């Protein structure tokens, strides 16, 4: 039986997979494992958040900002 937490976790995983796909398209010169590590690192910063709905957006902004820095 799926719980609300399990469903939310699965949806977040889907959002992060889609995020990595977008980043991979937009930053083709960056290796996928590096993008994955960056996303995981930023995602971990929000692990204790009570509300996770905005976490993918916040993670994407932080990763893109890091990639834009020379």
PDB file with one MODEL, atoms N, CA, C and O in Angstrom:
MODEL        1
ATOM      1  N   UNK A   1       0.834  -1.171   0.000  1.00  0.00           N
ATOM      2  CA  UNK A   1       0.000   0.000   0.000  1.00  0.00           C
ATOM      3  C   UNK A   1       0.889   1.248   0.000  1.00  0.00           C
ATOM      4  O   UNK A   1       1.840   1.339   0.776  1.00  0.00           O
ATOM      5  N   UNK A   2       0.576   2.197  -0.866  1.00  0.00           N
ATOM      6  CA  UNK A   2       1.330   3.440  -0.933  1.00  0.00           C
ATOM      7  C   UNK A   2       0.822   4.419   0.102  1.00  0.00           C
ATOM      8  O   UNK A   2      -0.383   4.555   0.316  1.00  0.00           O
ATOM      9  N   UNK A   3       1.745   5.087   0.730  1.00  0.00           N
ATOM     10  CA  UNK A   3       1.364   6.138   1.659  1.00  0.00           C
ATOM     11  C   UNK A   3       1.552   7.472   0.962  1.00  0.00           C
ATOM     12  O   UNK A   3       2.149   7.543  -0.112  1.00  0.00           O
ATOM     13  N   UNK A   4       1.046   8.517   1.569  1.00  0.00           N
ATOM     14  CA  UNK A   4       1.205   9.856   1.022  1.00  0.00           C
ATOM     15  C   UNK A   4       2.681  10.212   0.914  1.00  0.00           C
ATOM     16  O   UNK A   4       3.106  10.812  -0.074  1.00  0.00           O
ATOM     17  N   UNK A   5       3.466   9.844   1.927  1.00  0.00           N
ATOM     18  CA  UNK A   5       4.895  10.122   1.904  1.00  0.00           C
ATOM     19  C   UNK A   5       5.582   9.373   0.778  1.00  0.00           C
ATOM     20  O   UNK A   5       6.454   9.927   0.108  1.00  0.00           O
ATOM     21  N   UNK A   6       5.201   8.122   0.560  1.00  0.00           N
ATOM     22  CA  UNK A   6       5.790   7.328  -0.513  1.00  0.00           C
ATOM     23  C   UNK A   6       5.465   7.938  -1.863  1.00  0.00           C
ATOM     24  O   UNK A   6       6.339   8.043  -2.723  1.00  0.00           O
ATOM     25  N   UNK A   7       4.211   8.345  -2.060  1.00  0.00           N
ATOM     26  CA  UNK A   7       3.812   8.948  -3.332  1.00  0.00           C
ATOM     27  C   UNK A   7       4.541  10.264  -3.542  1.00  0.00           C
ATOM     28  O   UNK A   7       5.007  10.552  -4.644  1.00  0.00           O
ATOM     29  N   UNK A   8       4.641  11.062  -2.490  1.00  0.00           N
ATOM     30  CA  UNK A   8       5.331  12.339  -2.604  1.00  0.00           C
ATOM     31  C   UNK A   8       6.797  12.105  -2.939  1.00  0.00           C
ATOM     32  O   UNK A   8       7.370  12.825  -3.756  1.00  0.00           O
ATOM     33  N   UNK A   9       7.397  11.121  -2.325  1.00  0.00           N
ATOM     34  CA  UNK A   9       8.795  10.802  -2.588  1.00  0.00           C
ATOM     35  C   UNK A   9       8.998  10.346  -4.028  1.00  0.00           C
ATOM     36  O   UNK A   9       9.959  10.748  -4.685  1.00  0.00           O
ATOM     37  N   UNK A  10       8.092   9.509  -4.513  1.00  0.00           N
ATOM     38  CA  UNK A  10       8.173   9.037  -5.896  1.00  0.00           C
ATOM     39  C   UNK A  10       7.994  10.194  -6.874  1.00  0.00           C
ATOM     40  O   UNK A  10       8.678  10.249  -7.896  1.00  0.00           O
ATOM     41  N   UNK A  11       7.087  11.114  -6.575  1.00  0.00           N
ATOM     42  CA  UNK A  11       6.884  12.274  -7.442  1.00  0.00           C
ATOM     43  C   UNK A  11       8.119  13.160  -7.444  1.00  0.00           C
ATOM     44  O   UNK A  11       8.519  13.672  -8.489  1.00  0.00           O
ATOM     45  N   UNK A  12       8.723  13.341  -6.275  1.00  0.00           N
ATOM     46  CA  UNK A  12       9.944  14.133  -6.207  1.00  0.00           C
ATOM     47  C   UNK A  12      11.052  13.482  -7.034  1.00  0.00           C
ATOM     48  O   UNK A  12      11.773  14.164  -7.762  1.00  0.00           O
ATOM     49  N   UNK A  13      11.181  12.169  -6.917  1.00  0.00           N
ATOM     50  CA  UNK A  13      12.192  11.466  -7.705  1.00  0.00           C
ATOM     51  C   UNK A  13      11.968  11.694  -9.193  1.00  0.00           C
ATOM     52  O   UNK A  13      12.924  11.901  -9.941  1.00  0.00           O
ATOM     53  N   UNK A  14      10.721  11.659  -9.623  1.00  0.00           N
ATOM     54  CA  UNK A  14      10.390  11.901 -11.023  1.00  0.00           C
ATOM     55  C   UNK A  14      10.765  13.323 -11.422  1.00  0.00           C
ATOM     56  O   UNK A  14      11.330  13.542 -12.493  1.00  0.00           O
ATOM     57  N   UNK A  15      10.454  14.284 -10.565  1.00  0.00           N
ATOM     58  CA  UNK A  15      10.807  15.680 -10.852  1.00  0.00           C
ATOM     59  C   UNK A  15      12.323  15.855 -10.970  1.00  0.00           C
ATOM     60  O   UNK A  15      12.803  16.584 -11.837  1.00  0.00           O
ATOM     61  N   UNK A  16      13.059  15.191 -10.104  1.00  0.00           N
ATOM     62  CA  UNK A  16      14.511  15.332 -10.153  1.00  0.00           C
ATOM     63  C   UNK A  16      15.117  14.634 -11.367  1.00  0.00           C
ATOM     64  O   UNK A  16      16.119  15.101 -11.908  1.00  0.00           O
ATOM     65  N   UNK A  17      14.532  13.540 -11.796  1.00  0.00           N
ATOM     66  CA  UNK A  17      14.985  12.888 -13.021  1.00  0.00           C
ATOM     67  C   UNK A  17      14.739  13.801 -14.217  1.00  0.00           C
ATOM     68  O   UNK A  17      15.595  13.934 -15.091  1.00  0.00           O
ATOM     69  N   UNK A  18      13.571  14.427 -14.251  1.00  0.00           N
ATOM     70  CA  UNK A  18      13.258  15.368 -15.326  1.00  0.00           C
ATOM     71  C   UNK A  18      14.186  16.579 -15.274  1.00  0.00           C
ATOM     72  O   UNK A  18      14.608  17.088 -16.312  1.00  0.00           O
ATOM     73  N   UNK A  19      14.496  17.033 -14.080  1.00  0.00           N
ATOM     74  CA  UNK A  19      15.429  18.155 -13.917  1.00  0.00           C
ATOM     75  C   UNK A  19      16.795  17.790 -14.476  1.00  0.00           C
ATOM     76  O   UNK A  19      17.396  18.577 -15.208  1.00  0.00           O
ATOM     77  N   UNK A  20      17.287  16.612 -14.141  1.00  0.00           N
ATOM     78  CA  UNK A  20      18.591  16.188 -14.659  1.00  0.00           C
ATOM     79  C   UNK A  20      18.566  16.075 -16.177  1.00  0.00           C
ATOM     80  O   UNK A  20      19.554  16.403 -16.834  1.00  0.00           O
ATOM     81  N   UNK A  21      17.463  15.622 -16.738  1.00  0.00           N
ATOM     82  CA  UNK A  21      17.338  15.547 -18.198  1.00  0.00           C
ATOM     83  C   UNK A  21      17.426  16.946 -18.818  1.00  0.00           C
ATOM     84  O   UNK A  21      18.109  17.133 -19.825  1.00  0.00           O
ATOM     85  N   UNK A  22      16.740  17.926 -18.223  1.00  0.00           N
ATOM     86  CA  UNK A  22      16.793  19.309 -18.729  1.00  0.00           C
ATOM     87  C   UNK A  22      18.199  19.869 -18.632  1.00  0.00           C
ATOM     88  O   UNK A  22      18.698  20.481 -19.576  1.00  0.00           O
ATOM     89  N   UNK A  23      18.833  19.660 -17.493  1.00  0.00           N
ATOM     90  CA  UNK A  23      20.192  20.163 -17.312  1.00  0.00           C
ATOM     91  C   UNK A  23      21.142  19.502 -18.301  1.00  0.00           C
ATOM     92  O   UNK A  23      22.034  20.154 -18.843  1.00  0.00           O
ATOM     93  N   UNK A  24      20.952  18.213 -18.533  1.00  0.00           N
ATOM     94  CA  UNK A  24      21.793  17.490 -19.488  1.00  0.00           C
ATOM     95  C   UNK A  24      21.647  18.063 -20.886  1.00  0.00           C
ATOM     96  O   UNK A  24      22.633  18.166 -21.616  1.00  0.00           O
ATOM     97  N   UNK A  25      20.433  18.439 -21.274  1.00  0.00           N
ATOM     98  CA  UNK A  25      20.210  19.064 -22.588  1.00  0.00           C
ATOM     99  C   UNK A  25      20.812  20.459 -22.653  1.00  0.00           C
ATOM    100  O   UNK A  25      21.424  20.835 -23.652  1.00  0.00           O
ATOM    101  N   UNK A  26      20.634  21.222 -21.582  1.00  0.00           N
ATOM    102  CA  UNK A  26      21.087  22.613 -21.568  1.00  0.00           C
ATOM    103  C   UNK A  26      22.592  22.755 -21.358  1.00  0.00           C
ATOM    104  O   UNK A  26      23.191  23.742 -21.787  1.00  0.00           O
ATOM    105  N   UNK A  27      23.193  21.786 -20.711  1.00  0.00           N
ATOM    106  CA  UNK A  27      24.630  21.823 -20.420  1.00  0.00           C
ATOM    107  C   UNK A  27      25.274  20.538 -20.939  1.00  0.00           C
ATOM    108  O   UNK A  27      25.792  19.729 -20.169  1.00  0.00           O
ATOM    109  N   UNK A  28      25.231  20.375 -22.239  1.00  0.00           N
ATOM    110  CA  UNK A  28      25.738  19.149 -22.872  1.00  0.00           C
ATOM    111  C   UNK A  28      27.228  18.947 -22.617  1.00  0.00           C
ATOM    112  O   UNK A  28      27.729  17.824 -22.686  1.00  0.00           O
ATOM    113  N   UNK A  29      27.932  20.035 -22.322  1.00  0.00           N
ATOM    114  CA  UNK A  29      29.369  19.927 -22.084  1.00  0.00           C
ATOM    115  C   UNK A  29      29.712  19.449 -20.670  1.00  0.00           C
ATOM    116  O   UNK A  29      30.880  19.208 -20.363  1.00  0.00           O
ATOM    117  N   UNK A  30      28.710  19.315 -19.822  1.00  0.00           N
ATOM    118  CA  UNK A  30      28.919  18.843 -18.446  1.00  0.00           C
ATOM    119  C   UNK A  30      28.501  17.380 -18.376  1.00  0.00           C
ATOM    120  O   UNK A  30      27.414  17.008 -18.820  1.00  0.00           O
ATOM    121  N   UNK A  31      29.377  16.561 -17.814  1.00  0.00           N
ATOM    122  CA  UNK A  31      29.098  15.127 -17.718  1.00  0.00           C
ATOM    123  C   UNK A  31      27.874  14.866 -16.837  1.00  0.00           C
ATOM    124  O   UNK A  31      27.690  15.514 -15.807  1.00  0.00           O
ATOM    125  N   UNK A  32      27.053  13.921 -17.250  1.00  0.00           N
ATOM    126  CA  UNK A  32      25.827  13.575 -16.517  1.00  0.00           C
ATOM    127  C   UNK A  32      26.112  13.197 -15.062  1.00  0.00           C
ATOM    128  O   UNK A  32      25.362  13.607 -14.176  1.00  0.00           O
ATOM    129  N   UNK A  33      27.174  12.427 -14.785  1.00  0.00           N
ATOM    130  CA  UNK A  33      27.441  12.109 -13.369  1.00  0.00           C
ATOM    131  C   UNK A  33      27.714  13.369 -12.527  1.00  0.00           C
ATOM    132  O   UNK A  33      27.342  13.422 -11.355  1.00  0.00           O
ATOM    133  N   UNK A  34      28.354  14.367 -13.118  1.00  0.00           N
ATOM    134  CA  UNK A  34      28.598  15.618 -12.381  1.00  0.00           C
ATOM    135  C   UNK A  34      27.276  16.343 -12.126  1.00  0.00           C
ATOM    136  O   UNK A  34      27.053  16.856 -11.029  1.00  0.00           O
ATOM    137  N   UNK A  35      26.401  16.387 -13.127  1.00  0.00           N
ATOM    138  CA  UNK A  35      25.091  17.016 -12.940  1.00  0.00           C
ATOM    139  C   UNK A  35      24.318  16.302 -11.842  1.00  0.00           C
ATOM    140  O   UNK A  35      23.709  16.939 -10.982  1.00  0.00           O
ATOM    141  N   UNK A  36      24.348  14.977 -11.878  1.00  0.00           N
ATOM    142  CA  UNK A  36      23.647  14.185 -10.875  1.00  0.00           C
ATOM    143  C   UNK A  36      24.179  14.495  -9.473  1.00  0.00           C
ATOM    144  O   UNK A  36      23.403  14.657  -8.532  1.00  0.00           O
ATOM    145  N   UNK A  37      25.493  14.577  -9.343  1.00  0.00           N
ATOM    146  CA  UNK A  37      26.103  14.877  -8.045  1.00  0.00           C
ATOM    147  C   UNK A  37      25.707  16.268  -7.562  1.00  0.00           C
ATOM    148  O   UNK A  37      25.446  16.466  -6.376  1.00  0.00           O
ATOM    149  N   UNK A  38      25.663  17.225  -8.476  1.00  0.00           N
ATOM    150  CA  UNK A  38      25.279  18.582  -8.105  1.00  0.00           C
ATOM    151  C   UNK A  38      23.822  18.618  -7.635  1.00  0.00           C
ATOM    152  O   UNK A  38      23.502  19.250  -6.628  1.00  0.00           O
ATOM    153  N   UNK A  39      22.958  17.944  -8.364  1.00  0.00           N
ATOM    154  CA  UNK A  39      21.546  17.899  -7.998  1.00  0.00           C
ATOM    155  C   UNK A  39      21.388  17.210  -6.640  1.00  0.00           C
ATOM    156  O   UNK A  39      20.651  17.695  -5.782  1.00  0.00           O
ATOM    157  N   UNK A  40      22.067  16.094  -6.446  1.00  0.00           N
ATOM    158  CA  UNK A  40      21.981  15.380  -5.164  1.00  0.00           C
ATOM    159  C   UNK A  40      22.465  16.239  -4.007  1.00  0.00           C
ATOM    160  O   UNK A  40      21.852  16.255  -2.940  1.00  0.00           O
ATOM    161  N   UNK A  41      23.575  16.958  -4.219  1.00  0.00           N
ATOM    162  CA  UNK A  41      24.122  17.802  -3.160  1.00  0.00           C
ATOM    163  C   UNK A  41      23.129  18.906  -2.773  1.00  0.00           C
ATOM    164  O   UNK A  41      22.897  19.159  -1.591  1.00  0.00           O
ATOM    165  N   UNK A  42      22.551  19.552  -3.782  1.00  0.00           N
ATOM    166  CA  UNK A  42      21.586  20.613  -3.491  1.00  0.00           C
ATOM    167  C   UNK A  42      20.297  20.056  -2.895  1.00  0.00           C
ATOM    168  O   UNK A  42      19.693  20.667  -2.013  1.00  0.00           O
ATOM    169  N   UNK A  43      19.890  18.904  -3.379  1.00  0.00           N
ATOM    170  CA  UNK A  43      18.675  18.268  -2.848  1.00  0.00           C
ATOM    171  C   UNK A  43      18.843  17.940  -1.370  1.00  0.00           C
ATOM    172  O   UNK A  43      17.907  18.088  -0.584  1.00  0.00           O
ATOM    173  N   UNK A  44      20.024  17.498  -1.001  1.00  0.00           N
ATOM    174  CA  UNK A  44      20.300  17.138   0.390  1.00  0.00           C
ATOM    175  C   UNK A  44      20.161  18.345   1.322  1.00  0.00           C
ATOM    176  O   UNK A  44      19.828  18.187   2.496  1.00  0.00           O
ATOM    177  N   UNK A  45      20.412  19.537   0.805  1.00  0.00           N
ATOM    178  CA  UNK A  45      20.288  20.749   1.615  1.00  0.00           C
ATOM    179  C   UNK A  45      18.849  20.954   2.100  1.00  0.00           C
ATOM    180  O   UNK A  45      18.619  21.593   3.126  1.00  0.00           O
ATOM    181  N   UNK A  46      17.892  20.411   1.358  1.00  0.00           N
ATOM    182  CA  UNK A  46      16.484  20.600   1.687  1.00  0.00           C
ATOM    183  C   UNK A  46      15.841  19.348   2.293  1.00  0.00           C
ATOM    184  O   UNK A  46      14.617  19.268   2.400  1.00  0.00           O
ATOM    185  N   UNK A  47      16.652  18.389   2.683  1.00  0.00           N
ATOM    186  CA  UNK A  47      16.129  17.114   3.186  1.00  0.00           C
ATOM    187  C   UNK A  47      15.230  17.298   4.407  1.00  0.00           C
ATOM    188  O   UNK A  47      14.280  16.537   4.588  1.00  0.00           O
ATOM    189  N   UNK A  48      15.506  18.272   5.229  1.00  0.00           N
ATOM    190  CA  UNK A  48      14.722  18.475   6.430  1.00  0.00           C
ATOM    191  C   UNK A  48      13.543  19.421   6.250  1.00  0.00           C
ATOM    192  O   UNK A  48      12.846  19.744   7.212  1.00  0.00           O
ATOM    193  N   UNK A  49      13.323  19.858   5.029  1.00  0.00           N
ATOM    194  CA  UNK A  49      12.228  20.802   4.777  1.00  0.00           C
ATOM    195  C   UNK A  49      10.882  20.140   5.042  1.00  0.00           C
ATOM    196  O   UNK A  49      10.681  18.965   4.736  1.00  0.00           O
ATOM    197  N   UNK A  50       9.979  20.902   5.606  1.00  0.00           N
ATOM    198  CA  UNK A  50       8.644  20.366   5.890  1.00  0.00           C
ATOM    199  C   UNK A  50       7.791  20.322   4.630  1.00  0.00           C
ATOM    200  O   UNK A  50       6.940  19.445   4.484  1.00  0.00           O
ATOM    201  N   UNK A  51       8.011  21.250   3.736  1.00  0.00           N
ATOM    202  CA  UNK A  51       7.251  21.314   2.488  1.00  0.00           C
ATOM    203  C   UNK A  51       8.240  21.119   1.337  1.00  0.00           C
ATOM    204  O   UNK A  51       9.216  21.859   1.218  1.00  0.00           O
ATOM    205  N   UNK A  52       7.986  20.135   0.507  1.00  0.00           N
ATOM    206  CA  UNK A  52       8.924  19.787  -0.554  1.00  0.00           C
ATOM    207  C   UNK A  52       8.488  20.225  -1.947  1.00  0.00           C
ATOM    208  O   UNK A  52       9.213  20.005  -2.917  1.00  0.00           O
ATOM    209  N   UNK A  53       7.331  20.834  -2.060  1.00  0.00           N
ATOM    210  CA  UNK A  53       6.793  21.138  -3.386  1.00  0.00           C
ATOM    211  C   UNK A  53       7.714  22.070  -4.190  1.00  0.00           C
ATOM    212  O   UNK A  53       7.772  21.961  -5.415  1.00  0.00           O
ATOM    213  N   UNK A  54       8.420  22.967  -3.534  1.00  0.00           N
ATOM    214  CA  UNK A  54       9.276  23.917  -4.246  1.00  0.00           C
ATOM    215  C   UNK A  54      10.737  23.471  -4.328  1.00  0.00           C
ATOM    216  O   UNK A  54      11.553  24.144  -4.957  1.00  0.00           O
ATOM    217  N   UNK A  55      11.064  22.369  -3.713  1.00  0.00           N
ATOM    218  CA  UNK A  55      12.454  21.920  -3.665  1.00  0.00           C
ATOM    219  C   UNK A  55      13.046  21.728  -5.064  1.00  0.00           C
ATOM    220  O   UNK A  55      14.163  22.190  -5.297  1.00  0.00           O
ATOM    221  N   UNK A  56      12.357  21.070  -6.010  1.00  0.00           N
ATOM    222  CA  UNK A  56      12.966  20.930  -7.345  1.00  0.00           C
ATOM    223  C   UNK A  56      13.294  22.279  -8.000  1.00  0.00           C
ATOM    224  O   UNK A  56      14.322  22.411  -8.663  1.00  0.00           O
ATOM    225  N   UNK A  57      12.435  23.261  -7.818  1.00  0.00           N
ATOM    226  CA  UNK A  57      12.683  24.587  -8.402  1.00  0.00           C
ATOM    227  C   UNK A  57      13.905  25.227  -7.749  1.00  0.00           C
ATOM    228  O   UNK A  57      14.761  25.787  -8.434  1.00  0.00           O
ATOM    229  N   UNK A  58      13.978  25.143  -6.440  1.00  0.00           N
ATOM    230  CA  UNK A  58      15.107  25.731  -5.727  1.00  0.00           C
ATOM    231  C   UNK A  58      16.413  25.030  -6.091  1.00  0.00           C
ATOM    232  O   UNK A  58      17.442  25.681  -6.270  1.00  0.00           O
ATOM    233  N   UNK A  59      16.369  23.714  -6.201  1.00  0.00           N
ATOM    234  CA  UNK A  59      17.556  22.950  -6.583  1.00  0.00           C
ATOM    235  C   UNK A  59      17.988  23.344  -7.993  1.00  0.00           C
ATOM    236  O   UNK A  59      19.174  23.558  -8.241  1.00  0.00           O
ATOM    237  N   UNK A  60      17.042  23.439  -8.908  1.00  0.00           N
ATOM    238  CA  UNK A  60      17.387  23.805 -10.287  1.00  0.00           C
ATOM    239  C   UNK A  60      18.054  25.178 -10.333  1.00  0.00           C
ATOM    240  O   UNK A  60      19.061  25.354 -11.018  1.00  0.00           O
ATOM    241  N   UNK A  61      17.513  26.127  -9.625  1.00  0.00           N
ATOM    242  CA  UNK A  61      18.106  27.472  -9.613  1.00  0.00           C
ATOM    243  C   UNK A  61      19.531  27.451  -9.087  1.00  0.00           C
ATOM    244  O   UNK A  61      20.412  28.106  -9.643  1.00  0.00           O
ATOM    245  N   UNK A  62      19.758  26.706  -8.023  1.00  0.00           N
ATOM    246  CA  UNK A  62      21.097  26.660  -7.417  1.00  0.00           C
ATOM    247  C   UNK A  62      22.097  25.956  -8.333  1.00  0.00           C
ATOM    248  O   UNK A  62      23.240  26.396  -8.458  1.00  0.00           O
ATOM    249  N   UNK A  63      21.676  24.873  -8.968  1.00  0.00           N
ATOM    250  CA  UNK A  63      22.578  24.150  -9.870  1.00  0.00           C
ATOM    251  C   UNK A  63      22.891  25.006 -11.091  1.00  0.00           C
ATOM    252  O   UNK A  63      24.048  25.089 -11.502  1.00  0.00           O
ATOM    253  N   UNK A  64      21.881  25.641 -11.677  1.00  0.00           N
ATOM    254  CA  UNK A  64      22.122  26.503 -12.833  1.00  0.00           C
ATOM    255  C   UNK A  64      23.032  27.673 -12.484  1.00  0.00           C
ATOM    256  O   UNK A  64      23.890  28.054 -13.280  1.00  0.00           O
ATOM    257  N   UNK A  65      22.849  28.240 -11.304  1.00  0.00           N
ATOM    258  CA  UNK A  65      23.729  29.332 -10.864  1.00  0.00           C
ATOM    259  C   UNK A  65      25.168  28.837 -10.718  1.00  0.00           C
ATOM    260  O   UNK A  65      26.108  29.531 -11.105  1.00  0.00           O
ATOM    261  N   UNK A  66      25.336  27.657 -10.170  1.00  0.00           N
ATOM    262  CA  UNK A  66      26.679  27.094 -10.022  1.00  0.00           C
ATOM    263  C   UNK A  66      27.317  26.816 -11.381  1.00  0.00           C
ATOM    264  O   UNK A  66      28.513  27.041 -11.568  1.00  0.00           O
ATOM    265  N   UNK A  67      26.523  26.331 -12.321  1.00  0.00           N
ATOM    266  CA  UNK A  67      27.058  26.042 -13.651  1.00  0.00           C
ATOM    267  C   UNK A  67      27.359  27.314 -14.448  1.00  0.00           C
ATOM    268  O   UNK A  67      28.198  27.298 -15.348  1.00  0.00           O
ATOM    269  N   UNK A  68      26.682  28.401 -14.123  1.00  0.00           N
ATOM    270  CA  UNK A  68      26.896  29.659 -14.828  1.00  0.00           C
ATOM    271  C   UNK A  68      28.138  30.396 -14.310  1.00  0.00           C
ATOM    272  O   UNK A  68      28.658  31.287 -14.980  1.00  0.00           O
ATOM    273  N   UNK A  69      28.602  30.025 -13.132  1.00  0.00           N
ATOM    274  CA  UNK A  69      29.784  30.645 -12.546  1.00  0.00           C
ATOM    275  C   UNK A  69      31.024  30.058 -13.198  1.00  0.00           C
ATOM    276  O   UNK A  69      31.198  28.840 -13.234  1.00  0.00           O
ATOM    277  N   UNK A  70      31.894  30.936 -13.717  1.00  0.00           N
ATOM    278  CA  UNK A  70      33.102  30.416 -14.391  1.00  0.00           C
ATOM    279  C   UNK A  70      34.077  29.742 -13.460  1.00  0.00           C
ATOM    280  O   UNK A  70      35.124  29.267 -13.901  1.00  0.00           O
TER     281      UNK A  70
ENDMDL
END
